[in-house]
């Protein structure tokens, strides 16, 4: 039998087929096409669904797999993209991507109606953003009244795909978190926000727990993917959360670190979690749990900026090799706030800078300072999470940043925590397949599944933590001084 994990990505749709012994058969991807105009980003949700089926069908055809042996399909991926359908289930317009920023005026409108304390205590979120579907619905009300008046159901993308495959309307609560109209603590739609945007609860899919089965694959839909079995369709959970499952971060104490363009941290919160922690909080993939998900937008983008503007033909691999030969730490400091900062300070005025530059410094010293700066930002978030009552015992590093051994060792030294590298690089698809296996009874729990399905290739232990304490103090002091100068 086969388990299929599908990642509804922003750049690419990914699908992976595993045997019921959790051996990868094949994994393939397909790019997502967008319509872009100024601050608007849209895509065809029906085509997106068709592409998923074609992608799965290609994997089955390329590997000559038996379509009658599919036990279950689970979904993960992006959360906030909005799909609007009429009473017959037909899409009324293109889907509005989470990247779309047309609803900035609507953000201001909602920010005047709701206090920050009320928003955080209900949604777990720290700001009113154009990312949220609630703001997009308010935009539709003002600018596309025909769509607004004929909207029978507002879906988030993953819920829409499940609907197309099963005919069932449901909304996974870990994804509903990102709607901005879901109360993550009371596990129900936020009536006050629905009233503000003019939506009836009947226009939203009924809420279900993450990682549960919504129904079975419709035969006429399965035929498009070469699947003839009445496969179970699992609603799955958010991609960050399947990444946790796929890296074995399924119990308290673990933190999954993803360093790509942004730096995202995911860790199970100690329960009961505070509703005023100052950390972005989300409904977890296990019932009645919550996940802390602070995001720092100046993560990997800082190192990529430095490579692009200051390193010439030198690669990051070459920089790694040279930095590894040098005595660390040196005196050079870098603030990595190239696009402001969010967690944990949320200072829009923050900016990046080098401090302590001397003529003896070269591009390798500067590259190392950039890596250290991002690691110091990681340390700040770890300290903040621990101060709110959630312990961290290790960091599981994923994304592009995990490819650099120098950077991983710096992260370990600066945080004082072990950093481990998982063998599986596509953790989201693996996590989705594990969801299938657990629901299907192959494993008793996610902890049980992790013992079989998750392994690690490298482990970095803190070796020079004491040496970095003073430099971390200077980093924090420099941050404060930077803000003071910026605001003069």
N, C-alpha and C positions, 0 to 999 in steps of 0.2 A: 504494500500500500504506500501511497505518497502523501506527504504534507507539502503544501505550497505556501510560501510567505511572499506577500506582495507589498512593496514599499511604494506608496503614492508620492513620489518625490516631486520636488519643485523643478529641478533641471531634467531629471530622468525618472521614468517609471522603471522599477526593478522588480524582477520576479525570480524566485529561487525554488527549485524542487528538491525535496529531501526524501529519502526512503524512511520507512518507519523505524529503521535502525539509526536514523539521524545522520546518514551519509549524504553529502551533497551530490546530486546528480548533475545539475547544471544551474547556472545563474546568468541571466541576460538582462539587458536594459534597452530602453527606447526613449528618445528625447521628447520633451514636451514642447509643443508649439504655442507661442503667445502672440497676442495682438497688443501692441504697445503704442500709446499716444500720450505724450507729456507725462502726467502722473498717474495714468491709467494702465492697468495690466489685466488682461482678460484672456480666457481660453475656452474652447468648446468642450463642455463637460461630457457630451455624448461621444465625441471623438475620443476623449480621454478614456472613457470606459471601453470603447471598441479597441483601443490600442492595448489595454490590459489583456483583453481576450486574445488578440492576435499575438501578443508577446508570449503568453502561456502556451498558445497553440504552436508557436515556433519552437519552443523548448521541447514540447512533446514530439513534434515532427523530427527535429534534429537528432533527438536521442532515441527515437522509435519506442516511445513509452506507451503503455496501455492506458488509454483514457478511462477505462472502467475501474481503475484501481486508485482513484483519488479519494482519500478519506476526508480531508478537510483543507480549507483555504482560509488563511487569516490575513488581515490587512493592517497596515501601519502607514505612517507618512504624515504629510502636512495636515494642519488642523483647521486653519481659519478660512480657507477659500470657500466662498459662498455660492450655492446653486439654488435657483428659484424655479419651482415647477408649478404648473396649473393643476386643476382638479383631475385631469386625465393622466397626470404624471409627466407631461411634456415640459421640457425646459422652456422658460419664457424669454431667456436671453443668455448670452455667454456667462460662464462662471466668472466671478470677480475674484482675482487672486489675492492672497494675503499680502502680496507685495504692493498692491494697488494703494495709492494714497489720496484718492479723490475726496475722502470724507474728513478732511482736516477741520472744516467749518462745523461739521456735525460733532466732532470731538469737543470743540469749544462749547457747543450748546449743551452737551451732556455734562461736561466738567462744571458748568454753572449750576446744574440741577442736583449733582451728587457730590458729597464731600469725599476727600481722599480716604478718611477713616471708614466711611460707609462702603466705599468700593473695595478696599482691602479686606474688610471684615466679611464681605459677601462673596466676591469673586476670587480673592486671593491675589489680585493683580495690583500693580503699583502705579498705573497711569492709564489715562484714556488715550488710546492710540487708534490711528486709522486702520491698523491691522484688524481690529475687532469687527466681526460681522454685524454687531449691533449698530455700529456707526455707518456701515454700508447700507443697511436697511433704511436707516433714517435718510440717507442720501437718495435712495430709490423713491422714498415717499415724496421728496421735494422735486426730484428731477425726472423721474420716470413713473408718473402716477398710474399709467396703464398697467405696467408690470406690478406695481405695488397693489393695485386694486384686484388684480387677477391671481395674486400669489396664493396658492393653496397650501404650499409647504416650503419652508426655508430649510434647506439641508446644508450641512457642512460636507465637504467633498467626500470624505470617507463614508459618511452615512448615506450619501447619494449613491455611491458605487454599490454598497450593500443592498440598497433598495433596488437598483437595476438588476442585480444578480439573484435576488430572492423575492422581490415584490413586497418585502416587509419594511415598514418605516420604523426605524429605531435610531437612537442617538447614544453612542458610547459616552459615558460621563467624563472620561479622561479627555475626550475631544470637546465635549460641551463646555468644559472649563474655558476654552479659548473663544467662546461666543460672546462673552461679556454680559450674557443674560442668564447665567447658571450660577446658583448658590452652591458652592463646592462643599460647604459644611452641612447644610440642610438637605442636600441631594435633590434639589428641585429647581425648576425655573424661577428666576427672580422676577416676581410679578411687577414690582415697581419699575424695573427697567423695561419690561415688556410694555407697560403702559406708556412709558416715555417715548418709545419708538413706534408705538401703534401696532403691536403684534399680539394676536390672541394665542394662547397656549395650544389651541387646536391646530394652529399653523406650524407647529414644531413637532418633530418625531418624539414618541414616548422615550423616556430615558431608560437605559439599561446599564448594568455593570460592564466595565471593560472586559475583554477576553471571553465573552460569552457567545454562544451560537445564536444567530438571528433567524436562521432557517436553512433550507437546502437550495442548492443551485437549480435554477429553472432549466428544464431540459433544452429549450430552444436557445437559451443563452450559453449553456455549457457546450452545445454543438459547435459554436463559433470558436471555441478553444480546443476542440477535440476531446472534450471531457463528456463521457457518457454516464458516469456514476452520479448518483444523487448526493454529491459532496456537501458536507456541512460548511456553511459560511460563517466564519467567526468574525465578530466586529473588531477584534484586536484592540490596539491602543495606539497612543502617540508614538512617533518614531524615536524620540528621545527615550521613551520608556521601553520599547522593544530593544533599544540599544542597551539599556540596563539589563534586561533579561538575557540578551545575547552575550553579555560580558560577565554574567554571573552575579551582578549587583542586585540581589533580590532580598537581602536581609539588611537590618540596620547596621550602620558602620561603614558601608561602602560608598564611594563617590565615583561616578563615571564622568571623566573629563573629556570633552570633545573640543579640540583646538583646530578649527579651520579658519575661515574668515573671521568668525566670532568665536569666543570661548564660552561654552555652556557647561554648567555643572549640574548634575542630577544626583540627588541623594534622598533616601527615604527619611522623612521627618519623624522625630520622636513624637509619639502620641500621648495625650492630646496636644496638638500643635497650637501655638499661639496665633490668634487671628490678627495680631498687630506686630508681626516679627520684622517687617521691613524687607522681607525676602519674597520674591514671587513664589506663590504656593499653588499647587495644582492637585486635583483629585487623582489618586494613584491607580496603578493597574491592578492592585489587589483591593477588594472591597473595604471601604472605611479606612483607607490609608491616604496619606498626602505626601506629595513629593516637592521638595524645594528645587527650584530651577532658576537660579540666578544666571543671567547672561551678561557677558561683557563684550560689547561690540568691537572693542579695540584689542581683540585677541591676536589671531594669526595675521590679521591685516597689518599690524604694526611691522612684523618681520618681513612680510611681502613688500610693504612700502619701502623699507630700508634696502631690501635686495634690489628692487626696481630702480631706485633713485641713487643709490650710493655704492653699489658693489660692482658695477660694470659687468664684466664677463665672468666674475667669480660666482660659483654656484653655492647654494646653501650647504651642500655636502662638503665642498672644499672648506667652507667656513667652519663647519663642525670639526673637521680634521685638524685645522689649525688651532681652534679654541681648545681642543682636548690636550694640546701640548703645553698650554700656558698655565701659569700659577694663578689660581683664582681664590677669592674674588679680588678684582682690582678696585680702583676708586671711582671709576666712571659710573654715573647713574643715568637712567633713562626713564621718563614717565611715558607710558604707552597709550596715552589718551588721545589718539589721533582723530577720533570722531566723538569726542566728549566721553562721558562714562555713564553707565547705569549702575549695576550692582557692584558694591553695596552702597555707594554714596549718592548716585543719581544727581551728579553735578553736570548740568548741560554746559557750564562755562569751562570745564576742564579741557586742557590741551596737552599735547606732548612736548617734551623738551629733553635735551641732553644737558647734564650738569657735570662739571669737573673736567671738561675737555682740556688736554694738554697736547703740546706739539708731538710728544712721543706716542700718542694714541694713533691707532690705525683703524681700518675698516673692520678688522676682526675684533678689536676691543669694543667697537661700537655695536657690532652684531651681537656680541655676547651681552652687552648692556641691554639691548632690546629684549633678548631672551629672558634675562634676569627680571626686567621690568614687568613682563607679562607674568612671570612666576610670582613676583611680589604681589601683583593684582590677584592672582590665584590665592596666595597666602591670606590676603585681606578677606576674601570671601570665605575661606575655610575658617578663619578666626571668628568671623561674624556668625557663621552657621553654628559653630561650637558654642558661642556665647548665648545662643538662643535655645540651647539644650539638646542639640543633636550631635552625637559623637561621630568622629570620622576615624576609621582605623587604617584605610588605605585608599589610594587613588588609582583608578583603572583608566589608563590613558588611551584615547582613540583619536582618529582624525589625522590630518597631516602632521601636526606637532609631535605625534607619537613616533614618527619615523626618525626623529633626531635623538640619538642617545645622549648627546650633550645636554639638550634641553630637558629630557626626562630626568637626568641626574640633578640638574639645577632645580627642577621642581621639587624633587625629593629633599635636597639640601635645604631649600628655602622654607618648605612647609613642615619639614621634620617628619614626613610621612613616607611610607614605602610607595613606590610607583610601579605598577605592573602593566605589561603589554599583552593583550589577548591575542591568541593565534588567529582568530577569525576577524578579518578586517571589515566585512559587511555584517556587522552585528545586528542591524535592524531586521534584515531578512531572516537571519538565524533565529532571532528572538521571536519573530512571527511564527516560524515553524515550530519552535518550542511551545508556544501558546497552543498550537494545534495538538501537539503531542501530549501536553498536560491535560487539556480538555478531553482528549480522546482516551485518556486513561493509561497512556504509555508510561507516564511518570506520575508519582503521587503528588508532587509539588514542584514549584520552580527551583527550590533548593535541590531537590532530588535530580531534576533535569540538568542542573548546572554541573553536577558531579560527573555526568557522562558527556555532556555536550560542550563544555567550556574548558579551555586550557590556556595557559599563558606561556609566552616564549621568553620573556625577560622580566627581571625584577631589579629595581634600583632601590637601594637602601640609603638613607641619609648618612653621609660621611663627614660633611663639614658644616653641619647645622649651626654650631656655635659661631663659626666664622661669619655667617650671614646675618646673625642677629643685629649687629651694629649697623650693617648696611641697610637692613630692613627699616630700622629706626630712622635712618637718614632719608630713605625713600618716602616714608610717611611724612617726615618733616618737610621734605621738598614738595610733596603734594600740597600740603597746607600753604606753603609759601607761594606756590604757583597760583593757587586760587586767589590769594590775597593780592598779588600783583595784577592778575587778570581783571580783578574787580575795582582796581583804582580808578 
